[in-house]
């Protein structure tokens, strides 16, 4: 078939906004209990509700979380680690009230924690259940009036017969409470302001009495400059953990009071702890360690035979891996690839065989419509930066002769995060319509070692902007894209980079800001505890570097924006509140710059409801059509663009 010539951006695509939003689920959290396997599904078609699902030994699957419940915790606002399993009982934090519930088999959930004086004021995450099923040890976040929340590790009876009791407290943050298999020892990580967990954390271990008394607490590893991730006891009682002490997140173990490396390699075996409950390695029943390791934006599955030494790459076709959980001598995890949707899979490391248990999407996308990313490296201010480039791909269409496609630069969130080559429908939505996408792993991204991750320290708004500007320049010079139709978009921290690039650089012709940080000074006083001191490392301590906060804030220099901007915002965002978006939009209105402002009632940080995901995608497409002068395919509801 000869492709039809049509303007880039106007191509008809089978990948609709509805199929992006409603055609699948977000998979998370994997647990094994006996012969049963559990995972969670965040379902846009159900208003973004998270449901725990069980697959029984006979292969049948059952929704465990009943209607009216949402297995999601508000600890750190980002949550994660909201449910765990013992036998046939699932324990979960419920989003609407943040109580912990016990649910045995298919019975109705029963609350096991008390109500707080403040609505949703007692929150729980990252739990472990004792062998006898009678107690839970977990992280609790306790909100009080007129001051910062308290974080601590608590123990509580699983039958709800008593209120939780404090085990460890006094520091700003806690995570990874983990019991040894004989329950005589407990390990955990903690850190304090102004650090984030990827900056510096401390790993402690202690002896436990029969009544959960703590004895002999010992600092195992960590400092204000060493990041510790995922402490875990091996079946024979040896504490393992991931540390970046050598410049990469590598695996170590604590033996006879000494820390020794399990593996040392220029690769990251950990990830930034934005959410609870993450796992990048697991102990198999045969003594091997199965692990994820990441090099240059691709994650691989490896195995450490005998529990120490070299990592053997299993050479599986997956590039994104998470939630590794042992299942005897197998491993279960969530995996994705450039041409495969994410899925819960079971892997036999001895043979490399893979069983797909649950796909995030059931629909099959014809390969001819898939834009497979190209890893690119490009010069940026005397160093090398990284990105994934997606070319326009649609077997039915080609652009007009001699015309280059418009390019959208994607700036990821975090900013301590990364983008990896996986099949993402929200990217294919654009490439199948004739857009090129460059997804930038700017300096500060993970997966390239600690030095690259720390390039953003005191340089947020500088290094990220440089890289998001130099990526399109590189592609223009290479002849891939149209220099007169360059746009930038991003959410949260990526929204900040979007706004900063529009303010401080003269490269882009349009921008899409999704709940981006606009004013550093107001953000510091108007965000949640977890990130309230994040800017100390990204920008500098406040108020000592107050001038820098002013100079880097896009809201203070909106007069420099002369191109159209569309802004999207959830009304209940506690991380980047609506006031941040309103500062930008009001300033653009006052300056008579073309702008659009779209808000979604009830949405938090990131949109979870299908109807809002659909509307935001179609609104952004409509916006680009008006700005770049093409007619998008399909019937799109118009968006009010002021001053255009």
C-alpha positions as CSV (number, residue, x, y, z in Angstrom):
1,X,0.0,0.0,0.0
2,X,1.3,3.4,-1.0
3,X,1.1,5.8,2.0
4,X,-1.1,8.8,1.5
5,X,0.5,12.2,1.7
6,X,-1.0,14.4,4.5
7,X,0.3,17.2,6.8
8,X,2.2,15.9,9.8
9,X,-0.1,16.0,12.8
10,X,-3.2,15.4,10.7
11,X,-2.8,11.7,10.2
12,X,-5.7,9.4,11.1
13,X,-4.6,6.9,13.8
14,X,-6.2,3.7,15.3
15,X,-4.7,4.9,18.6
16,X,-7.4,7.2,20.0
17,X,-7.3,9.1,23.2
18,X,-10.1,6.8,24.4
19,X,-7.9,3.7,23.7
20,X,-5.0,5.3,25.5
21,X,-7.1,6.0,28.6
22,X,-9.6,3.1,28.7
23,X,-7.8,0.3,26.9
24,X,-5.6,-0.8,29.8
25,X,-4.6,-0.6,33.4
26,X,-1.5,0.5,35.3
27,X,0.1,-2.6,36.9
28,X,1.9,-2.3,40.3
29,X,2.8,-4.2,43.4
30,X,3.4,-8.0,43.1
31,X,3.1,-10.4,46.0
32,X,3.3,-14.2,46.3
33,X,1.4,-16.1,49.0
34,X,1.5,-19.9,48.8
35,X,0.4,-20.9,45.3
36,X,-1.4,-17.6,44.8
37,X,-0.1,-14.6,43.0
38,X,-1.3,-11.0,43.7
39,X,-0.8,-7.7,41.9
40,X,-2.6,-4.4,41.7
41,X,-4.3,-2.6,38.8
42,X,-5.0,1.1,38.7
43,X,-8.0,1.4,36.5
44,X,-8.8,4.7,34.7
45,X,-12.2,3.3,33.6
46,X,-13.1,3.1,37.3
47,X,-12.1,6.6,38.2
48,X,-8.5,5.7,38.8
49,X,-9.3,3.1,41.5
50,X,-6.6,0.7,42.5
51,X,-7.7,-2.9,42.8
52,X,-5.8,-5.9,44.2
53,X,-6.2,-9.0,42.0
54,X,-5.5,-12.6,42.9
55,X,-4.5,-15.4,40.5
56,X,-5.1,-18.8,42.0
57,X,-3.2,-21.9,41.4
58,X,-5.8,-23.1,38.9
59,X,-5.2,-19.9,36.8
60,X,-8.4,-18.2,37.6
61,X,-8.2,-14.5,38.6
62,X,-10.4,-12.6,41.1
63,X,-10.7,-9.0,42.1
64,X,-10.1,-8.9,45.8
65,X,-10.7,-5.2,46.5
66,X,-14.5,-4.7,46.3
67,X,-16.3,-1.8,44.8
68,X,-16.2,1.3,47.1
69,X,-12.6,0.6,48.1
70,X,-9.4,1.9,46.6
71,X,-6.1,0.3,47.7
72,X,-4.0,3.4,47.7
73,X,-2.1,5.2,50.5
74,X,-1.4,8.9,50.9
75,X,1.9,8.5,52.8
76,X,4.4,11.0,51.2
77,X,1.4,11.8,48.9
78,X,3.0,9.6,46.2
79,X,2.1,6.5,48.1
80,X,3.1,3.0,47.0
81,X,3.4,-0.1,49.2
82,X,-0.3,0.3,50.1
83,X,-1.2,-3.4,50.5
84,X,0.4,-6.7,51.5
85,X,-0.6,-10.3,51.9
86,X,-0.5,-13.1,54.6
87,X,-2.0,-16.4,53.7
88,X,-5.3,-15.6,52.1
89,X,-5.7,-12.3,54.0
90,X,-5.0,-9.0,52.2
91,X,-4.2,-5.9,54.2
92,X,-4.6,-2.6,52.5
93,X,-4.8,1.2,53.0
94,X,-8.0,2.6,51.7
95,X,-7.7,6.0,49.8
96,X,-10.9,7.7,51.0
97,X,-10.2,7.4,54.8
98,X,-6.6,6.1,54.9
99,X,-7.5,3.4,57.4
100,X,-5.9,0.0,57.2
101,X,-8.3,-2.8,56.4
102,X,-8.1,-6.6,56.7
103,X,-9.8,-8.7,54.1
104,X,-9.8,-12.4,54.4
105,X,-10.5,-14.3,51.2
106,X,-13.5,-12.8,49.5
107,X,-15.0,-11.4,52.8
108,X,-15.9,-7.8,53.3
109,X,-12.9,-5.6,54.4
110,X,-12.7,-4.8,58.1
111,X,-10.9,-1.7,59.4
112,X,-8.1,-2.5,61.9
113,X,-6.8,1.0,62.6
114,X,-8.5,3.9,64.5
115,X,-10.0,7.0,63.0
116,X,-7.9,10.2,63.5
117,X,-9.1,13.6,64.6
118,X,-8.1,15.0,61.3
119,X,-9.8,13.3,58.2
120,X,-7.3,11.0,56.6
121,X,-4.8,12.0,59.2
122,X,-3.3,8.6,60.0
123,X,-1.8,6.9,56.9
124,X,0.0,3.6,56.5
125,X,2.4,2.1,54.0
126,X,5.2,-0.4,53.4
127,X,4.0,-3.2,55.8
128,X,5.2,-6.6,56.7
129,X,3.2,-9.3,58.5
130,X,4.7,-11.5,61.1
131,X,4.9,-15.3,60.4
132,X,2.0,-16.1,62.7
133,X,-0.2,-13.4,61.0
134,X,-0.9,-11.6,64.3
135,X,1.0,-8.3,63.8
136,X,2.0,-5.8,61.1
137,X,5.0,-3.6,61.2
138,X,4.7,-0.6,58.8
139,X,5.4,3.0,58.2
140,X,2.8,5.5,59.6
141,X,2.4,9.1,58.7
142,X,0.6,11.1,61.4
143,X,-0.9,14.4,60.4
144,X,-1.6,17.1,63.1
145,X,-2.9,20.6,63.0
146,X,-0.6,23.5,62.3
147,X,2.7,21.6,61.9
148,X,4.6,19.1,59.8
149,X,3.4,15.5,59.8
150,X,5.2,12.9,61.9
151,X,6.6,9.8,60.3
152,X,7.4,6.7,62.3
153,X,7.5,2.9,62.2
154,X,4.7,1.2,64.2
155,X,3.5,-2.2,65.1
156,X,-0.2,-3.1,65.3
157,X,-2.3,-6.2,65.8
158,X,-3.9,-7.6,62.6
159,X,-7.3,-8.0,64.4
160,X,-7.5,-4.3,65.3
161,X,-7.7,-5.1,69.0
162,X,-5.2,-2.3,69.9
163,X,-4.0,0.9,68.5
164,X,-0.6,1.0,66.7
165,X,2.4,1.4,69.0
166,X,5.6,3.2,68.0
167,X,8.7,1.1,67.3
168,X,11.0,3.7,65.8
169,X,10.5,7.5,65.7
170,X,12.3,10.8,66.0
171,X,13.6,11.2,62.4
172,X,11.8,12.9,59.5
173,X,11.3,9.9,57.3
174,X,11.3,6.1,57.4
175,X,11.0,3.3,54.9
176,X,11.6,-0.4,54.3
177,X,10.9,-1.9,57.7
178,X,12.0,-5.5,57.1
179,X,11.9,-8.6,59.4
180,X,14.4,-11.4,59.3
181,X,12.9,-14.8,58.6
182,X,13.2,-15.9,62.2
183,X,11.7,-12.5,63.3
184,X,14.6,-11.8,65.8
185,X,15.9,-8.8,63.8
186,X,14.4,-5.7,62.2
187,X,16.0,-3.4,59.6
188,X,14.9,-0.1,58.2
189,X,16.0,3.0,56.5
190,X,15.6,6.6,57.7
191,X,16.6,10.1,56.6
192,X,16.1,13.7,57.5
193,X,15.5,17.1,56.0
194,X,16.9,18.4,53.7
195,X,17.8,15.1,52.1
196,X,15.7,13.1,49.7
197,X,16.2,9.3,49.9
198,X,18.4,9.3,46.8
199,X,20.7,11.9,48.4
200,X,21.5,10.3,51.7
201,X,19.9,7.7,54.0
202,X,20.8,5.6,57.0
203,X,20.3,1.9,57.4
204,X,19.7,0.5,60.9
205,X,19.3,-3.0,62.2
206,X,18.3,-4.2,65.7
207,X,17.4,-7.2,67.8
208,X,13.7,-7.7,68.5
209,X,12.3,-9.1,71.7
210,X,9.2,-11.4,71.7
211,X,7.0,-8.3,72.5
212,X,8.6,-6.2,69.7
213,X,11.0,-4.4,72.0
214,X,14.0,-2.9,70.2
215,X,17.5,-3.9,71.5
216,X,20.9,-3.0,70.2
217,X,20.1,-0.7,67.4
218,X,23.1,-0.5,65.1
219,X,24.0,1.8,62.2
220,X,24.8,-0.6,59.4
221,X,25.5,1.8,56.5
222,X,24.6,5.2,55.1
223,X,25.3,8.8,55.7
224,X,24.0,12.2,54.5
225,X,25.9,11.5,51.3
226,X,25.2,7.8,50.8
227,X,21.8,6.5,49.5
228,X,20.5,3.2,50.7
229,X,17.7,1.3,49.0
230,X,15.8,-1.9,49.7
231,X,17.3,-3.6,52.8
232,X,16.3,-7.2,52.8
233,X,17.2,-10.2,54.8
234,X,18.3,-13.4,53.0
235,X,16.6,-16.6,54.0
236,X,19.7,-17.5,56.1
237,X,19.5,-14.2,58.0
238,X,22.1,-12.0,56.2
239,X,21.1,-8.4,55.7
240,X,21.5,-7.2,52.1
241,X,20.9,-3.7,50.7
242,X,21.6,-1.4,47.7
243,X,24.1,1.5,48.2
244,X,25.6,4.1,45.9
245,X,28.8,4.4,47.9
246,X,30.9,3.6,44.8
247,X,29.1,6.0,42.5
248,X,26.5,3.4,41.4
249,X,23.6,1.7,43.2
250,X,25.2,-1.7,43.8
251,X,24.2,-4.6,46.1
252,X,26.0,-5.1,49.4
253,X,25.6,-7.4,52.5
254,X,26.3,-7.0,56.2
255,X,28.3,-10.0,57.5
256,X,29.7,-10.1,61.1
257,X,29.5,-6.4,61.5
258,X,31.2,-5.7,58.2
259,X,29.8,-4.4,54.9
260,X,31.0,-6.2,51.8
261,X,30.0,-6.0,48.2
262,X,27.8,-8.7,46.6
263,X,28.4,-7.2,43.2
264,X,30.3,-4.1,41.9
265,X,29.5,-2.9,38.5
266,X,29.0,0.4,36.6
267,X,25.2,-0.1,36.7
268,X,22.4,0.9,38.9
269,X,20.7,-1.9,40.9
270,X,18.4,0.6,42.6
271,X,15.9,3.2,41.7
272,X,14.9,6.5,43.3
273,X,12.4,5.9,46.2
274,X,9.5,8.1,45.0
275,X,7.1,5.5,46.2
276,X,7.1,2.7,48.8
277,X,7.3,-1.0,48.2
278,X,9.7,-1.1,45.3
279,X,11.9,-4.1,44.8
280,X,14.8,-4.6,42.4
281,X,16.3,-7.9,43.6
282,X,15.0,-11.1,45.3
283,X,16.4,-14.3,46.8
284,X,15.5,-17.5,45.0
285,X,15.0,-20.8,46.8
286,X,18.2,-22.2,45.3
287,X,20.4,-19.4,46.9
288,X,20.7,-17.3,43.7
289,X,19.8,-13.6,43.7
290,X,17.8,-12.4,40.7
291,X,18.2,-8.6,40.1
292,X,17.4,-5.7,37.9
293,X,20.4,-3.7,36.7
294,X,20.2,-0.5,34.6
295,X,22.7,0.9,32.1
296,X,21.9,3.9,29.9
297,X,18.2,4.0,30.3
298,X,17.6,0.2,29.7
299,X,16.9,-2.2,32.6
300,X,18.0,-5.8,32.3
301,X,17.3,-8.9,34.4
302,X,20.4,-10.7,35.8
303,X,21.2,-13.5,38.2
304,X,24.0,-13.7,40.7
305,X,24.7,-17.4,41.1
306,X,25.3,-18.6,44.6
307,X,24.4,-15.1,46.0
308,X,27.7,-13.3,45.2
309,X,30.0,-12.6,42.3
310,X,29.4,-11.7,38.7
311,X,26.0,-10.8,37.3
312,X,24.8,-13.0,34.5
313,X,22.6,-11.1,32.0
314,X,19.6,-13.4,31.3
315,X,19.3,-11.5,27.9
316,X,15.5,-11.2,28.0
317,X,13.8,-8.9,25.6
318,X,12.6,-6.5,28.3
319,X,13.9,-3.0,28.9
320,X,11.8,-1.9,31.9
321,X,11.5,-4.1,35.0
322,X,10.0,-3.5,38.5
323,X,8.5,-5.2,41.6
324,X,10.8,-8.3,41.5
325,X,9.4,-11.0,43.8
326,X,10.7,-14.5,44.3
327,X,8.4,-17.4,43.6
328,X,10.4,-20.5,44.7
329,X,13.2,-20.7,42.1
330,X,11.2,-18.4,39.7
331,X,10.9,-14.6,39.8
332,X,7.7,-12.7,39.2
333,X,7.9,-9.0,38.1
334,X,6.3,-6.4,35.9
335,X,8.1,-6.0,32.6
336,X,7.8,-4.0,29.4
337,X,9.7,-3.6,26.1
338,X,9.7,-1.1,23.2
339,X,7.2,-3.2,21.3
340,X,5.4,-4.9,24.3
341,X,3.0,-3.4,26.8
342,X,3.9,-3.9,30.5
343,X,2.8,-7.2,31.9
344,X,3.1,-9.3,35.1
345,X,5.4,-12.2,34.1
346,X,6.8,-15.3,35.6
347,X,10.4,-16.1,34.7
348,X,12.4,-19.3,35.1
349,X,16.0,-18.0,35.3
350,X,17.4,-21.5,34.7
351,X,15.9,-21.6,31.2
352,X,14.9,-18.0,30.5
353,X,11.4,-19.1,29.8
354,X,8.7,-16.5,30.4
355,X,5.0,-16.9,31.2
356,X,2.8,-13.8,30.7
357,X,0.3,-13.8,33.5
358,X,-1.5,-10.4,33.0
359,X,-1.0,-7.8,30.4
360,X,-1.7,-4.1,31.1
361,X,-3.6,-4.1,27.8
362,X,-5.5,-6.8,26.0
363,X,-5.6,-5.0,22.6
364,X,-2.8,-5.8,20.1
365,X,-1.2,-2.8,18.3
366,X,-0.2,-3.6,14.8
367,X,3.7,-3.4,14.7
368,X,3.6,-1.1,11.7
369,X,2.1,1.7,13.9
370,X,4.7,1.4,16.6
371,X,7.5,3.9,16.7
372,X,10.5,2.1,18.3
373,X,12.7,4.6,20.1
374,X,16.3,5.4,19.1
375,X,18.7,6.1,21.9
376,X,20.5,9.3,21.1
377,X,23.4,11.0,22.8
378,X,24.0,14.6,22.1
379,X,26.4,17.4,23.1
380,X,25.0,19.8,25.8
381,X,27.1,22.5,27.3
382,X,30.4,20.6,27.2
383,X,29.0,17.2,28.3
384,X,26.9,14.4,26.8
385,X,23.2,14.2,27.5
386,X,20.8,11.4,26.6
387,X,17.3,10.9,25.1
388,X,15.0,8.6,23.3
389,X,13.9,9.7,19.8
390,X,10.6,8.5,18.4
391,X,10.0,9.2,14.7
392,X,6.6,9.6,13.2
393,X,5.3,6.2,12.3
394,X,2.1,5.3,10.4
395,X,1.9,2.8,7.5
396,X,-1.0,4.7,5.9
397,X,0.6,8.2,5.8
398,X,3.6,10.1,4.8
399,X,4.4,13.8,5.2
400,X,4.3,16.2,2.2
401,X,7.5,16.0,0.1
402,X,10.3,18.2,1.6
403,X,8.4,18.8,4.9
404,X,9.8,17.8,8.3
405,X,7.6,16.8,11.2
406,X,6.8,18.9,14.2
407,X,8.7,17.8,17.3
408,X,7.5,17.7,20.9
409,X,10.2,17.6,23.5
410,X,9.1,15.6,26.6
411,X,10.5,16.6,29.9
412,X,10.0,13.9,32.5
413,X,8.9,14.5,36.1
414,X,10.8,14.0,39.3
415,X,13.1,15.6,38.3
416,X,15.0,12.6,39.8
417,X,13.5,10.1,37.4
418,X,14.1,8.7,33.9
419,X,12.4,7.6,30.7
420,X,13.1,4.1,29.3
421,X,12.3,2.4,26.0
422,X,8.9,0.8,26.6
423,X,5.7,0.7,24.6
424,X,3.7,3.7,25.9
425,X,0.4,4.4,24.2
426,X,0.5,8.1,25.2
427,X,3.7,8.5,23.0
428,X,2.3,6.3,20.2
429,X,-0.8,8.5,20.2
430,X,1.4,11.4,18.9
431,X,3.8,9.5,16.6
432,X,1.0,7.7,14.8
433,X,-0.4,11.2,14.0
434,X,2.8,12.5,12.5
435,X,4.6,14.0,15.4
436,X,8.2,13.3,16.3
437,X,8.9,12.9,20.1
438,X,12.2,13.3,21.9
439,X,12.0,12.1,25.5
440,X,14.9,13.6,27.3
441,X,17.0,12.0,30.1
442,X,18.5,15.3,31.1
443,X,21.3,15.7,33.6
444,X,19.8,14.6,36.9
445,X,18.1,11.5,35.5
446,X,18.8,8.1,37.0
447,X,20.3,5.0,35.3
448,X,23.6,6.7,34.4
449,X,25.3,6.6,37.9
450,X,25.4,9.0,40.8
451,X,27.5,11.7,39.1
452,X,25.0,12.1,36.3
453,X,22.1,12.0,38.8
454,X,23.7,14.8,40.8
455,X,24.3,17.1,37.8
456,X,21.0,18.8,38.8
457,X,22.1,19.7,42.3
458,X,21.8,23.5,42.6
459,X,21.2,23.5,38.9
460,X,17.5,22.8,38.5
461,X,16.3,25.1,35.8
462,X,19.8,25.2,34.2
463,X,21.0,21.7,33.3
464,X,17.6,20.3,32.6
465,X,16.7,23.3,30.4
466,X,20.0,23.1,28.6
467,X,19.5,19.4,27.7
468,X,15.8,19.9,26.7
469,X,17.0,22.7,24.3
470,X,20.0,21.0,22.9
471,X,18.1,17.8,22.1
472,X,15.9,19.5,19.5
473,X,18.8,21.4,18.2
474,X,20.6,18.2,17.6
475,X,17.7,16.7,15.8
476,X,17.2,19.8,13.7
477,X,20.9,19.7,12.7
478,X,20.6,16.0,11.9
479,X,17.6,16.9,9.6
480,X,14.9,15.0,11.4
481,X,12.5,17.7,12.4
482,X,11.1,21.1,11.5
483,X,12.9,23.9,13.4
484,X,9.9,26.2,13.1
485,X,7.5,23.7,14.8
486,X,9.2,22.8,18.1
487,X,7.1,22.3,21.2
488,X,7.9,21.3,24.7
489,X,5.6,19.6,27.3
490,X,6.0,18.0,30.7
491,X,4.2,17.4,34.0
492,X,5.1,18.4,37.6
493,X,8.9,18.9,37.6
494,X,8.8,18.4,33.8
495,X,6.2,21.1,33.8
496,X,8.7,23.4,35.5
497,X,11.3,22.6,32.9
498,X,8.8,23.3,30.2
499,X,8.0,26.7,31.7
500,X,11.6,27.5,32.3
501,X,12.6,26.6,28.7
502,X,9.8,28.9,27.4
503,X,10.9,31.7,29.7
504,X,14.7,31.5,29.5
505,X,15.2,30.2,25.9
506,X,14.0,31.1,22.5
507,X,13.7,27.7,20.8
508,X,10.1,26.6,21.2
509,X,7.0,27.8,19.4
510,X,4.5,26.3,21.9
511,X,4.3,24.6,25.3
512,X,2.0,22.3,27.2
513,X,2.4,22.6,31.0
514,X,0.9,19.9,33.1
515,X,0.7,21.0,36.8
516,X,4.2,22.4,36.7
517,X,6.1,24.2,39.4
518,X,6.1,27.9,38.5
519,X,7.3,29.8,41.6
520,X,10.0,28.2,43.8
521,X,9.3,30.5,46.8
522,X,5.6,29.8,47.1
523,X,6.2,26.1,46.3
524,X,8.5,25.8,49.3
525,X,5.7,26.9,51.7
526,X,2.8,25.3,49.9
527,X,3.8,21.7,49.2
528,X,3.8,18.5,51.3
529,X,6.4,17.3,53.8
530,X,8.2,14.8,51.6
531,X,9.3,17.5,49.1
532,X,9.2,20.5,51.3
533,X,13.1,20.7,51.4
534,X,13.7,19.1,48.0
535,X,14.8,22.5,46.6
536,X,17.6,22.7,49.1
537,X,19.6,20.3,46.9
538,X,18.0,21.2,43.5
539,X,18.3,25.0,43.9
540,X,20.0,25.8,47.2
541,X,19.1,26.3,50.9
542,X,16.4,28.8,51.5
543,X,16.5,31.7,52.4
544,X,20.3,31.8,52.0
545,X,19.9,31.5,48.2
546,X,16.7,33.5,47.9
547,X,17.9,35.4,44.9
548,X,18.5,32.1,43.0
549,X,14.9,31.1,43.9
550,X,13.6,34.3,42.3
551,X,15.9,34.1,39.3
552,X,14.9,30.5,38.4
553,X,11.2,30.8,38.9
554,X,9.3,31.1,35.5
555,X,6.4,33.0,37.2
556,X,8.7,36.0,37.8
557,X,9.6,36.3,34.1
558,X,6.4,35.5,32.2
559,X,6.8,38.6,30.2
560,X,9.5,36.7,28.3
561,X,7.1,34.2,27.0
562,X,5.8,35.1,23.6
563,X,4.5,31.7,22.4
564,X,1.2,29.9,23.1
565,X,1.0,27.8,26.3
566,X,-1.7,25.4,27.4
567,X,-1.9,24.5,31.1
568,X,-3.6,21.5,32.7
569,X,-4.3,21.2,36.5
570,X,-6.0,19.0,39.0
571,X,-8.0,20.9,41.6
572,X,-7.0,18.7,44.5
573,X,-3.3,18.5,43.7
574,X,-1.4,18.5,47.1
575,X,2.0,18.3,45.5
576,X,1.9,21.1,43.0
577,X,-1.3,23.0,44.0
578,X,-3.4,25.0,41.5
579,X,-1.9,28.3,42.8
580,X,1.2,27.4,40.8
581,X,-0.6,27.1,37.5
582,X,-2.8,30.1,38.2
583,X,0.3,32.3,38.6
584,X,1.4,31.4,35.1
585,X,-2.0,31.6,33.5
586,X,-2.9,34.9,35.0
587,X,0.4,36.5,34.0
588,X,-0.1,35.2,30.4
589,X,-3.6,36.6,30.3
590,X,-2.4,40.0,31.5
591,X,0.3,40.0,28.8
592,X,-2.2,38.9,26.1
593,X,-0.2,35.9,25.2
594,X,-2.2,33.0,23.7
595,X,-3.0,30.6,26.5
596,X,-5.5,28.0,27.6
597,X,-6.2,26.8,31.1
598,X,-7.9,23.4,31.7
599,X,-8.8,22.2,35.2
600,X,-10.2,18.8,36.4
601,X,-12.3,18.6,39.5
602,X,-11.2,16.0,42.0
603,X,-7.9,15.1,40.3
604,X,-4.7,15.0,42.3
605,X,-1.1,15.0,41.0
606,X,-1.4,13.3,37.7
607,X,-4.7,12.4,36.1
608,X,-6.3,9.0,36.9
609,X,-9.8,9.3,35.5
610,X,-10.3,8.1,32.0
611,X,-12.5,11.0,30.9
612,X,-9.8,13.5,32.0
613,X,-6.9,11.6,30.3
614,X,-9.0,11.6,27.1
615,X,-9.8,15.2,27.4
616,X,-6.3,16.4,28.1
617,X,-4.8,14.4,25.2
618,X,-7.4,15.7,22.7
619,X,-7.1,19.2,24.0
620,X,-3.4,19.2,23.6
621,X,-3.7,17.9,20.1
622,X,-6.4,20.6,19.3
623,X,-4.0,23.2,20.7
624,X,-1.1,22.2,18.5
625,X,-3.3,22.1,15.5
626,X,-4.3,25.7,16.0
627,X,-0.8,26.8,16.8
628,X,1.0,24.9,14.0
629,X,-1.7,25.3,11.4
630,X,-3.0,21.8,10.6
631,X,-6.4,20.2,11.0
632,X,-6.2,17.2,13.4
633,X,-8.1,14.1,12.4
634,X,-11.3,13.2,14.2
635,X,-13.9,15.3,16.0
636,X,-12.1,17.1,18.8
637,X,-14.0,19.3,21.2
638,X,-12.6,22.9,20.9
639,X,-10.6,24.4,23.7
640,X,-10.8,28.0,24.5
641,X,-7.4,29.6,23.6
642,X,-7.4,33.1,24.8
643,X,-5.7,35.8,22.8
644,X,-5.1,33.6,19.8
